[in-house]
Amino acid sequence: MGGAVLMITITDRSRGKEFAAWFQRQGIPLILTVFGRGTATTEMLDFLGLEATEKAVLMLVAPQSPSLVRRAERELWLDIPGRGILMTAPLAAIGGAKARDYLLRQEAEEVMEKEWTHELIVVITGQGFTDQVMDAARSAGAAGGTAIHAKGTGTELAKKFFGLSIAAEKEMVLILTRKEDRNPIMKAIMSEAGMQTKAQSIAFSLPVSDVAGLRRLEQE
């Protein structure tokens, strides 16, 4: 569905309410906030100026709007290391006209079609195996990620399909990376923490149409 995106913003937990209030002022009707933890190494935390790893992950549906991304980058100070990152992924559909009208109260902007430069790798792994996933990801060039606790369902079907007992307690790891780095990172994760290991990880990636908050990091 052209014109609609899932926007994900990750920041320190102490700034979660500040960021949510900013998006509300922009007319975004529904903002979901979940809490997670950062996975960056101590050296990376020092570089980014972070003192804590507790994270707030804000998820919202919005019209495609590069100007909103740029405004968030400017007014939320995302160019300052440690303030956070923002990314958008295009949506294929929204169920129901009323839901669409509710979520997309503003008009989407006319945007020239462009090839995306970043992807969001999503890894679903067993509880307690985030470090194993991130060690593999870093060995292939990933800078860091954010882990969110989750609970899985369908474990009986998974056991029948994979021949393995799948634990219900899960962690979802979000890794934002350059498009060209996706394949080696995902291959490393599957090799070191895939379904054949105790981590029993599954990974997939989403195209990221806009991103903010990485300029200082990617200049290094």
N, C-alpha and C positions, 0 to 999 in steps of 0.2 A: 504494500500500500504506500504509494508515494506521498511524502509530506509528513509522515509521523515517525517518531523515533522513541526508543527507550533511552533515557538519559540516566547515567550512573555517575554519581559524584562520591568520592572517597576522601574523607578528611579525618582529623583527630576527633575522638569522641566529644571532647570539650567544645568543639565548634559545630556539632551537629545541629543544635537548635538555631544557631546563627545562620547557617546555610539554609535550613528549611524555611526560616522566616523570609530570607531573601527570595527564594523561589516562590513563596506565597505572594509576595509583593509583585512578582512578575505575572500573576494571574494563573499560576499552575494550580489546578484544583485538587489533585491527589498526589501526595508525596509519602512514600513508604520509607521508613528508616529502620534498618537492621544494624546490629552491632557485631563487629568482628575484631580481628587483631591483625596487625601487620606482620610480615614475615621477613622484612629486610634484615640484613646482617648489621652488626654493630657499626661497621665501617660505613655502610650506606646510611644508617640513621644519623651518624655524625655529619656526613656530607649534606644531608637534607635538613639538618638542624632539628631533628625530632627528638623529644625527650621521652615519649611513651609510644607504645605500639597499639593501644586500644583505638579502634576505628569506628566511625559512623559511616555507613554506606546508604546513601540516599538514592532511591529509584523512583522515577516518574516518567509518565508518558506525556509528550509535548509535540507540538508541530515542529517540523524541521525548520530550524532557525539559526543559521550561522551567527547572526547578530546577537542572539541570546547567549550563545557560547562565548563570543568575544566579550560581551558585557559581563558575564559571570567571571571570565578570566580577569577582567579589569577590576570589577567592584568587589570580588571575593579574594583578590590578591593572589590568584593561583600561580602567578609567575614567581612568587617568593617560595623558595624551597621549604617544604614542610607544611604549606597551607592546604595542599590537596591536589587531586587530579579530577578531571571531568572527561567523560567520553559519551558518544551517542552511537547507537546501533539502529539501523532502519528496521521498521516493523512491516510485516507482510499484511496484517489485517487487524481490525478491532471488531469484536462481535457486537452487533446491534447498533442501530442508528442513534439511539439515546445515549449509549455509552460513548460512542464516537463524539457526539455533540458535547457531552459533558467533559471529556478529556481534552478535546481539541477546540477550545473556545476561541482561540486566535487562529488567524489564517497562516498557513505555512508559507514560507518565503520561496520565491522562485530561485532555484539553485541549479547551477550548471552541473551536469553529471560529471563526476570525477572519480578517478580510481583511488580507493582508500589506501592509506599508508600504514595503518595500524590495525591490529586485531586484538580481541579480548579472548584469551584462552580461559576456559572454565574447566576446572578439574574437580570431579566428585570423588572423594577418597574416604577411607575409613577414619574414624575418629582416632587422633593421636599420630597420624601419618603425614601431617602437613610438612614437617621438617624433611621427611624423606622425599616428598614431592618437590619441595623447593630446592633441596640439594641437587636433585637431578636437573631441575629447570635452570638453576644458576650455572651448572656445568656446561650448559648450551647457550649461555648468554643472557638469561633473564636477570633483571635487576632486583625484582622483589614482587610481592603479591600480597593479597588480603584474604584471610581465611574467615569463613562464616560457618557457625555451627548449624547443622540441619539434621532432619530425621527422614530417613528413606522409607519408602513403601515398596511393595512388590518383591520382597526378598525371596519368597517361595518360587516365583517365576524365574528370578535370576539364578537361583540354585539349580533349577531344571535346565536353564539355558547354558550356564557356564559349568555346571557340575560342581559348584562351590557353595558353601554357606556364606551368605552375604550379611554382614552386620547392619542393623538398622541405623545406628548412630553414625552420622556422616559429617564431613567438613567439606565445604565448597570453597575452592581456592580460585581467586580471580587474578589473572596475570595479564597486564596490558603490555604489548610488545609491538615492535615493528613487524610489518607483514612478512618481510624476508626472513625474520628470525623464528617465525611460527613453527615451521616444519622441524628444524633441529630441536627446538624446545619440546615439542610434543613427542617426538621420537625418544628423546632422553627420558621423559616422564614415563612413557609406556614401557621402556626398557627396564628402568630402575624401580618403578612403582606401579606397574600395570596390573592387569587382572591375574597374572601368573604369580604375583607377589602377595605378601600379607596385606599390603596397602589396598589392593583391589581397586585401583583407580580407573576411572573413565574420563576421557578428555574430549572436548570439542571446542571450536572457536567461532566467534562472531565477527563480522566486519565492523569496523569502527569508522563512522563517516566523519566525525569531528572529534577533536581532542584538545584539551587545554591543561596546562600545568606541567608539561614535560619539557619545555624549551630549555631551561637551565640544565636539566639532567642530560638531555641529548646533545648538548654542546660539548660535553666533557669527552 
